[in-house]
Amino acid sequence: MTYESNPVLEKLPKHLRQYIKPQNYSDYTAINQAVWRYVMRKNVDYLSKVAHNSYLEGLKKTGISIDHIPNMYGMNRILKEIGWAAVAVDGFIPPAAFMEFQAYNVLVIASDIRQLKHIEYTPAPDIIHEGAGHAPIIANPEYAEYLRRFGEIGCKAISNAKDYELYEAVRHLSIIKEAADTPEKEIKEAEQKIEELQQNMGEPSEMALIRNLHWWTVEYGLIGEVERPQIYGAGLLSSIGESAWCMTDKVKKVPYSLEAAYTSFDITQPQPQLFVTPNFAFLSQVLEDFANTMALRTGGLSGIKKLIDSKELGTIELSTGLQISGNFESVIEHNGKPVYVQTKGKTALSFREKELVGHSTKRHYNGFGSPLGKLKGINIAIEDMSPRDLKAYTIFEGQTVSLEFEGDITISGEIITGTRNLQGEIILVTFRNCIVKHKDKTLFESQDELYSMAVGQEVVSAFHGIADFQSFDLSSHELSATPPKSKENHKQTQLESYYEQVRHFREGKNKTISRHKVFEEVKENFPTDWLLSVELYELATSNGDTDFAKEIKEHLENVKLEKPTVGHLIDDGLDLVVKSFQKTTSS
């Protein structure tokens, strides 16, 4: 096992465990730790004024440290107290899997951390985004339930082929953007591809729509009054740049509504508009309104067609409760209703998420087809027939019958047996020597093998995934290989050693190092590195070394002239030092 377990994680199904990767805490460098510390100090200072009050409380409850990248072994010991857990994954995982983790109260955390040059924002999921953004807010019980429910509904949303293409493109960008040696040209090309895909997605799938809802709430949500909102979205909580930007008048704020599902977003750009929910309870209300539009609840012909277009494993549930799971290939319709459905390849039949005995993929290894609906000229559906009705229509064991369904579907053969659900309704009728036809076309013909006909007047639900996870082996997924980090060179190793020395000095592990010598080395060999100088300035200020602090500050002014893009980061870092010093001296 590559993670510290807790009771929540023990309930995870096998197909989700395949995405879990070890955190490898020792791989974090002193520069990584400095990036974490800078972002967290800046965030806590700023977000204490603009974030929902659950944020600061959640940092304490979830064990998120300001000074150290969180270790998920420790987080799990604390998270289990609020009924949640955390696992490390490798960047982006498929949206359905991501949401299914949420349904199990598991927070997935990308264990990588952004590079120093992307300290303000990265499109890649990283431990700052997940650990410092998502984790604290789940300590709020109402929001945590929204997140769980969102995962439960979201993982049933049906995708299409373009969704997967966009997912792969976004994952590719997130990987190359955080790889140290990627040429800028390659990054631009990847961003352009995403832009082109987003502009040519066609009719949005259910997964695309619910991902929009996720983006405008879980990732980029605001809460409270439109004129004076607070931040709760993880994307904003973890971005020191966008958390400030979003509070300005340059970003339009609108009341949250179902319209958010139909509002697209661009992951590569700051958001020009954000939605404001009045409270966390309203999020759940909108989610249920959206779920009412999904095939999960509407079923019908359109639900089957969505599954056919998705080309992924899906399930339909009939009015008897019988569930058919597989890759849906075709449907025959009549008067806007499905009258025959066909899967291809491995298929399993279930009832209430439990596979029916004798109806596994081994039995239905080559697809499953069945008439649906009512018999022609008979008002009462088969599932509603009493034993007397069934006998009157000669639908019982040992009879050779020819049943004609609405839509010109006929099935002829010898009835062997019927399978009933717990309510006593027939959900399957098994035939021998059976022929199924649509008009004059033979859809299926059996000789000695048995044929099972599904019984169901209506398709009440259609959703992504399978009814019983034991029915299929879903563990074939292989995570995309993450490119190796840049090759270690002497200069990079040297810079990391300086960061480590300063870190050890601050934490009291080694007070013998010469901070002046480190500073001179950094000035000489790394003239544009600003974060280590800010940390040295903090130490000089806290130790009352005024002359040294002044020397460092003068150097940082030169860095700002040499590299204007980091000027505001330097100013913010120095401002944090001053605030911290004033707070310490006043107390």
C-alpha positions in Angstrom: 0.0 0.0 0.0 1.4 3.4 -1.0 -0.5 5.5 1.4 -1.4 5.8 5.1 -4.8 4.1 5.4 -7.8 5.2 7.4 -11.3 3.8 7.6 -12.5 6.0 4.7 -9.7 4.7 2.4 -10.5 1.1 3.2 -13.9 1.5 1.5 -12.3 2.6 -1.9 -13.0 0.1 -4.7 -10.1 -1.5 -6.5 -10.6 0.5 -9.7 -10.0 3.8 -7.9 -6.9 2.6 -6.0 -5.1 2.2 -9.3 -4.7 6.0 -9.5 -3.0 6.4 -6.2 0.7 7.1 -6.2 3.2 7.4 -3.4 3.9 11.0 -2.2 7.7 10.4 -1.9 8.0 13.2 0.6 11.8 13.1 0.5 11.7 14.3 -3.2 10.7 17.8 -2.1 13.7 20.1 -2.3 14.3 23.0 0.0 13.2 25.3 -2.9 9.9 23.4 -3.0 9.5 24.0 0.7 10.3 27.7 0.3 7.7 28.0 -2.4 5.1 26.4 -0.2 6.0 28.6 2.7 5.9 31.8 0.7 2.5 31.0 -0.8 1.0 29.9 2.5 2.3 33.0 4.4 1.0 35.2 1.7 -2.3 33.4 1.5 -3.0 33.3 5.2 -2.1 37.0 5.5 -4.4 38.0 2.6 -7.1 35.3 2.8 -7.8 36.0 6.5 -9.5 39.2 5.2 -11.3 37.9 2.1 -11.8 34.1 2.5 -14.8 32.4 4.0 -14.2 31.9 7.7 -14.1 28.1 7.2 -10.7 28.6 5.5 -8.6 29.5 8.6 -10.5 27.1 10.8 -10.0 24.4 8.3 -6.2 24.9 8.1 -6.1 24.0 11.8 -8.6 21.1 11.6 -6.9 19.5 8.6 -3.4 19.8 9.9 -2.1 22.0 7.1 1.2 23.7 8.1 2.2 27.1 6.9 5.9 26.2 7.1 6.0 22.7 5.6 4.5 20.9 2.6 1.9 18.6 4.1 2.7 15.0 4.5 -0.4 12.9 3.6 0.4 10.3 6.2 -0.1 13.0 8.8 -3.1 14.5 7.0 -5.0 11.2 7.0 -4.6 10.8 10.7 -6.3 14.2 11.1 -8.8 14.0 8.2 -10.3 10.8 9.5 -11.7 12.8 12.5 -14.0 14.7 10.0 -14.8 11.6 8.0 -12.5 12.3 5.1 -9.2 11.1 3.7 -6.5 12.1 1.2 -4.4 10.3 -1.3 -1.7 11.4 -3.7 -2.2 11.1 -7.4 -0.1 12.0 -10.4 -1.6 15.3 -11.7 -4.9 15.2 -13.7 -6.9 12.0 -13.5 -10.0 11.3 -15.6 -12.9 13.6 -14.4 -15.2 10.7 -13.6 -12.6 9.1 -11.4 -11.8 12.4 -9.7 -15.5 12.9 -8.8 -15.9 9.3 -7.7 -13.1 9.8 -5.2 -15.1 12.7 -3.8 -18.2 10.5 -3.5 -16.1 8.3 -1.2 -15.1 11.4 0.9 -11.5 11.1 -0.5 -9.6 14.2 -1.4 -7.2 13.6 -4.3 -4.0 15.6 -4.1 -1.5 16.0 -6.9 1.8 15.5 -5.0 3.9 17.6 -7.3 4.5 21.3 -6.4 4.8 24.2 -8.9 8.1 25.6 -9.9 9.3 28.9 -8.4 8.7 30.6 -11.8 5.0 29.6 -11.6 4.6 30.5 -7.9 1.5 32.6 -8.5 -0.5 30.2 -10.7 -0.1 27.0 -12.6 -2.8 25.1 -14.7 -1.4 21.9 -13.3 -3.0 20.5 -10.1 -0.3 20.6 -7.4 -0.1 20.2 -3.7 -0.6 23.9 -3.1 -3.8 23.9 -5.1 -5.2 20.7 -3.5 -3.7 20.8 0.0 -3.9 24.5 0.6 -7.1 25.1 -1.5 -9.4 22.1 -1.2 -8.5 20.5 2.1 -9.3 23.5 4.5 -12.8 24.1 3.2 -13.9 20.5 3.6 -13.7 21.0 7.4 -17.1 22.9 6.9 -19.7 20.1 7.2 -22.2 21.6 4.9 -19.6 22.2 2.2 -18.1 18.7 2.7 -21.5 17.2 2.0 -21.9 19.3 -1.1 -18.5 18.0 -2.3 -19.4 14.4 -1.6 -22.8 14.7 -3.3 -21.2 16.4 -6.2 -18.9 13.5 -6.7 -21.7 11.0 -6.3 -23.7 12.7 -9.1 -20.8 13.8 -11.2 -19.2 10.4 -11.6 -22.5 9.3 -13.3 -22.4 12.1 -15.9 -22.0 10.8 -19.5 -19.0 12.0 -21.5 -18.3 12.1 -25.2 -15.1 11.5 -27.2 -14.2 15.2 -27.3 -14.3 15.4 -23.5 -11.5 12.8 -23.3 -9.5 14.6 -26.0 -9.7 17.8 -24.0 -8.8 16.0 -20.8 -5.7 14.5 -22.5 -4.7 18.0 -23.9 -5.1 19.7 -20.5 -3.1 16.9 -18.8 -0.3 17.2 -21.4 -0.1 21.0 -20.8 0.0 20.6 -17.1 2.9 18.2 -17.3 5.1 20.0 -19.8 4.4 23.4 -18.1 5.8 22.1 -14.8 8.7 20.2 -16.4 11.8 22.4 -16.0 13.2 22.2 -19.5 10.2 22.5 -21.7 10.7 25.0 -24.5 8.3 28.0 -24.5 7.2 27.1 -28.0 6.0 23.7 -27.0 4.0 25.2 -24.2 2.4 27.8 -26.5 1.4 25.0 -29.0 -0.2 23.0 -26.2 -2.1 26.0 -25.0 -3.2 26.7 -28.6 -4.5 23.1 -29.0 -6.6 23.5 -25.8 -8.0 26.7 -27.1 -8.9 25.1 -30.4 -10.5 22.1 -28.7 -12.6 24.3 -26.4 -13.9 26.3 -29.4 -14.9 23.1 -31.3 -16.5 20.9 -28.6 -19.9 20.9 -30.2 -23.0 20.1 -28.1 -21.7 19.9 -24.5 -22.0 16.5 -22.8 -23.3 16.0 -19.3 -19.7 15.7 -18.1 -18.8 19.0 -19.8 -21.7 20.8 -18.1 -21.1 19.4 -14.7 -17.4 20.2 -15.0 -18.5 23.8 -15.6 -20.5 23.6 -12.3 -17.4 22.2 -10.6 -15.2 24.9 -11.9 -17.5 27.8 -10.9 -18.0 26.4 -7.4 -15.4 24.0 -6.1 -12.5 25.7 -8.0 -13.5 29.3 -8.5 -16.5 30.0 -6.2 -17.3 33.1 -4.2 -19.9 33.2 -1.4 -21.9 35.8 0.3 -23.2 39.1 -1.2 -22.4 40.0 -4.8 -21.1 43.4 -3.7 -18.9 41.9 -0.8 -18.2 38.3 -1.6 -15.8 35.9 0.2 -13.6 33.3 -1.4 -14.2 29.5 -1.0 -13.0 28.0 -4.3 -9.7 26.1 -4.2 -8.4 27.6 -7.4 -8.6 31.1 -5.8 -7.5 30.0 -2.4 -4.3 28.6 -3.8 -3.5 31.3 -6.3 -1.8 34.3 -4.7 -2.2 36.3 -7.9 -5.8 35.5 -8.7 -7.2 35.6 -5.2 -6.3 39.4 -5.2 -7.3 39.9 -8.8 -10.8 38.4 -8.3 -11.6 40.9 -5.6 -11.1 43.9 -7.9 -13.8 45.5 -10.1 -12.1 44.1 -13.1 -13.7 40.7 -12.4 -17.5 40.7 -12.9 -19.5 39.0 -10.1 -22.9 37.5 -10.8 -25.3 35.5 -8.6 -24.8 31.8 -8.8 -27.4 29.8 -10.7 -27.9 26.9 -13.0 -26.6 29.2 -15.8 -23.1 28.3 -14.5 -23.4 24.9 -16.1 -23.7 26.5 -19.5 -20.8 29.0 -18.9 -17.5 27.7 -20.2 -14.1 28.5 -18.8 -10.5 28.8 -20.0 -8.0 27.0 -17.7 -5.0 28.9 -19.1 -6.4 32.4 -18.3 -7.5 34.4 -15.2 -11.3 34.3 -15.1 -13.1 37.5 -16.2 -16.3 36.6 -14.4 -17.1 34.7 -11.2 -20.4 33.4 -9.6 -21.4 34.2 -6.1 -23.5 31.8 -4.1 -25.5 33.2 -1.1 -24.5 30.2 1.0 -23.3 26.6 0.8 -26.8 25.2 1.0 -27.7 26.9 -2.3 -24.9 25.0 -4.0 -26.6 21.8 -3.3 -30.0 23.1 -4.5 -28.5 24.0 -7.9 -26.7 20.7 -8.1 -30.0 18.8 -7.6 -31.6 21.0 -10.2 -28.9 20.1 -12.7 -29.1 16.4 -11.8 -32.8 16.5 -12.7 -31.7 17.3 -16.3 -29.3 14.3 -16.5 -30.0 10.9 -18.1 -29.3 9.5 -14.6 -32.8 10.8 -13.7 -34.5 11.2 -17.1 -33.5 7.9 -18.8 -35.4 7.3 -22.0 -34.3 7.2 -25.6 -32.1 10.3 -25.2 -30.2 8.6 -22.3 -29.4 5.5 -24.4 -28.2 7.7 -27.3 -25.9 9.6 -25.0 -24.4 6.3 -23.9 -24.0 5.2 -27.5 -22.2 8.5 -28.4 -19.9 8.2 -25.3 -18.4 4.9 -26.5 -17.7 4.2 -22.8 -19.0 1.7 -20.3 -22.5 2.8 -19.2 -25.6 1.5 -17.6 -29.3 1.7 -18.3 -31.9 0.9 -15.6 -35.4 -0.4 -16.5 -38.6 0.3 -14.7 -38.3 -3.1 -13.0 -34.9 -2.2 -11.5 -33.0 -4.4 -13.9 -29.7 -2.8 -14.9 -27.8 -3.5 -18.1 -24.1 -2.5 -18.0 -21.8 -2.5 -21.1 -20.8 -0.6 -24.2 -24.1 0.4 -25.9 -24.0 0.0 -29.6 -27.4 0.7 -31.1 -31.1 1.3 -30.3 -34.3 0.9 -32.3 -36.9 3.6 -31.6 -40.6 3.9 -32.2 -42.7 7.0 -31.4 -39.8 8.5 -29.5 -39.3 5.5 -27.3 -36.6 2.8 -27.3 -38.1 -0.6 -28.3 -34.8 -2.6 -28.7 -31.4 -2.0 -27.2 -28.0 -3.7 -28.1 -24.7 -3.7 -26.4 -21.4 -5.0 -27.8 -18.7 -7.0 -26.0 -18.8 -7.8 -22.3 -22.1 -7.0 -20.7 -23.5 -7.7 -17.2 -27.0 -7.7 -15.7 -27.7 -6.4 -12.2 -30.4 -5.5 -9.8 -29.9 -2.7 -7.3 -26.2 -2.5 -8.1 -25.7 -6.2 -7.4 -24.9 -8.6 -10.3 -27.6 -11.2 -11.0 -26.3 -14.7 -10.5 -25.7 -16.3 -13.9 -25.6 -13.0 -15.8 -22.0 -11.9 -15.6 -19.7 -10.9 -18.5 -18.8 -14.6 -18.9 -22.4 -15.3 -19.8 -22.9 -12.2 -21.9 -19.4 -11.9 -23.3 -20.5 -11.0 -26.8 -23.1 -8.3 -26.1 -26.7 -8.3 -25.0 -29.8 -7.3 -26.9 -33.4 -7.1 -25.8 -36.9 -5.7 -26.6 -38.1 -2.9 -24.3 -41.5 -1.5 -23.7 -45.0 -3.0 -23.9 -46.6 -5.8 -25.9 -48.5 -4.6 -28.9 -52.3 -4.2 -28.3 -52.0 -5.0 -24.6 -52.4 -2.1 -22.1 -50.7 -3.9 -19.2 -46.9 -4.1 -19.1 -45.4 -7.5 -18.5 -43.9 -6.4 -15.2 -47.4 -5.4 -14.0 -49.0 -8.7 -15.0 -50.3 -10.9 -12.2 -49.7 -14.7 -12.4 -53.3 -15.0 -13.8 -52.5 -12.3 -16.5 -49.3 -14.1 -17.4 -51.2 -17.4 -17.8 -53.8 -15.7 -19.9 -51.2 -14.4 -22.3 -49.4 -17.8 -22.1 -46.2 -16.2 -20.7 -45.1 -19.0 -18.4 -42.7 -21.9 -18.3 -42.9 -24.6 -20.9 -44.9 -22.5 -23.4 -43.7 -21.9 -26.9 -44.8 -18.3 -27.7 -44.5 -15.5 -30.1 -44.6 -12.1 -28.4 -45.0 -8.9 -30.5 -43.9 -5.7 -28.9 -44.7 -2.2 -29.9 -42.4 -1.0 -32.7 -42.5 -4.3 -34.7 -40.2 -6.2 -32.4 -41.1 -9.9 -32.1 -39.6 -12.7 -30.0 -40.4 -16.3 -30.5 -39.3 -19.4 -28.6 -39.8 -21.7 -25.7 -40.0 -20.1 -22.3 -37.7 -21.8 -19.8 -38.0 -19.7 -16.7 -38.6 -16.2 -15.3 -36.5 -14.2 -12.9 -38.3 -11.9 -10.4 -37.2 -9.0 -8.3 -37.8 -8.6 -4.6 -41.2 -7.0 -5.3 -42.2 -10.1 -7.3 -42.1 -8.4 -10.7 -40.6 -10.4 -13.6 -37.3 -8.8 -14.7 -36.1 -11.5 -17.1 -37.7 -14.2 -19.2 -35.3 -16.9 -20.4 -36.0 -18.7 -23.7 -34.6 -21.6 -25.7 -34.6 -21.9 -29.5 -35.3 -18.2 -29.7 -35.6 -15.8 -32.6 -35.8 -12.0 -32.2 -36.8 -9.9 -35.2 -37.4 -6.3 -36.1 -39.9 -6.5 -38.9 -38.2 -8.9 -41.3 -34.7 -8.4 -40.0 -33.3 -11.1 -37.6 -31.6 -9.4 -34.6 -30.8 -12.6 -32.7 -31.2 -16.3 -33.2 -30.3 -19.0 -30.7 -30.2 -22.8 -31.1 -29.3 -24.7 -28.0 -28.0 -21.7 -26.0 -30.4 -19.8 -23.7 -31.5 -16.3 -24.4 -32.6 -13.9 -21.7 -35.1 -11.1 -22.5 -35.0 -8.0 -20.3 -38.4 -7.0 -18.9 -39.0 -3.3 -18.5 -41.7 -0.9 -19.9 -39.4 2.1 -19.6 -35.7 3.1 -19.3 -35.8 5.1 -16.1 -32.1 5.9 -15.9 -28.9 6.0 -18.0 -25.5 6.8 -16.5 -21.8 6.5 -17.0 -20.1 3.5 -15.4 -21.3 0.1 -14.3 -23.9 -1.0 -11.8 -21.8 -3.5 -9.9 -18.1 -2.8 -9.8 -17.4 -6.5 -9.3 -18.8 -7.2 -12.8 -15.9 -5.7 -14.8 -12.1 -5.5 -14.4 -11.6 -1.7 -14.4 -8.0 -1.8 -13.4 -6.4 -1.5 -16.8 -5.7 2.2 -16.6 -2.1 3.3 -16.9 -1.2 6.8 -15.8 0.6 8.9 -18.4 4.3 8.9 -17.6 5.4 12.1 -16.0 8.5 13.6 -17.7 11.6 13.3 -15.6 12.7 16.4 -13.8 15.5 18.4 -15.3 18.9 16.8 -15.1 20.7 17.7 -12.0 23.5 20.2 -12.6 26.0 21.7 -10.3 24.4 25.1 -10.2 20.9 23.9 -9.4 22.3 21.6 -6.7 24.3 24.4 -5.3 21.3 26.7 -5.1 19.2 24.0 -3.4 21.9 23.6 -0.8 21.8 27.3 0.0 18.0 27.1 0.5 18.5 24.1 2.7 21.1 25.8 4.8 18.9 28.8 5.4 15.9 26.5 6.2 17.9 24.6 8.7 19.1 27.8 10.3 15.6 29.1 10.6 14.3 25.9 12.1 17.2 25.6 14.6 18.7 22.5 13.0 22.0 24.2 12.2 22.9 27.6 13.7 26.5 27.5 12.6 26.1 28.5 8.9 27.2 31.9 7.8 24.1 33.7 6.4 26.4 36.5 5.1 28.5 34.0 3.1 25.3 32.4 1.6 24.0 35.8 0.6 27.3 36.7 -1.1 27.3 33.4 -3.0 23.7 33.9 -4.1 24.5 37.5 -5.3 27.4 36.2 -7.2 26.1 33.0 -8.7 22.3 33.5 -8.7 21.8 37.2 -9.2 18.0 37.0 -10.1 16.9 34.5 -7.5 14.8 36.5 -5.2 13.0 34.1 -2.8 16.1 33.0 -0.9 17.1 36.7 -0.4 13.6 37.4 1.0 14.1 34.5 3.5 17.5 35.9 4.5 16.0 39.3 4.9 13.4 37.8 7.2 16.2 36.2 9.4 18.2 39.4 9.5 15.1 41.4 10.6 14.0 38.9 13.2 17.6 38.8 14.6 17.9 42.6 14.7 20.7 42.7 12.2 19.7 46.0 10.7 22.8 46.5 8.5 22.5 43.1 6.9 18.8 43.5 6.3 19.5 46.9 4.6 22.1 45.2 2.4 19.7 42.5 1.3 17.0 44.9 0.6 19.3 47.0 -1.7 20.1 43.8 -3.6 16.4 42.9 -4.0 15.8 46.4 -5.4 18.4 45.6 -8.1 16.7 42.2 -8.7 13.4 44.1 -9.3 15.2 46.3 -11.9 16.7 43.3 -13.6 13.5 41.2 -13.4 10.5 43.5 -13.2 8.0 40.5 -13.4 8.9 39.5 -9.8 8.9 43.0 -8.4 5.5 42.6 -6.7 6.4 39.2 -5.3 9.5 40.7 -3.7 7.5 43.6 -2.3 4.9 41.2 -0.9 7.6 39.1 0.7 9.2 42.1 2.4 5.8 43.3 3.5 5.1 40.0 5.1 8.4 40.2 7.0 7.6 43.7 8.3 4.1 42.6 9.4 5.5 39.6 11.1 8.2 41.6 12.9 5.6 44.2 14.0 3.3 41.5 15.3 6.2 39.9 17.2 7.5 43.1 18.8 4.0 44.3 19.8 3.2 41.0 21.5 
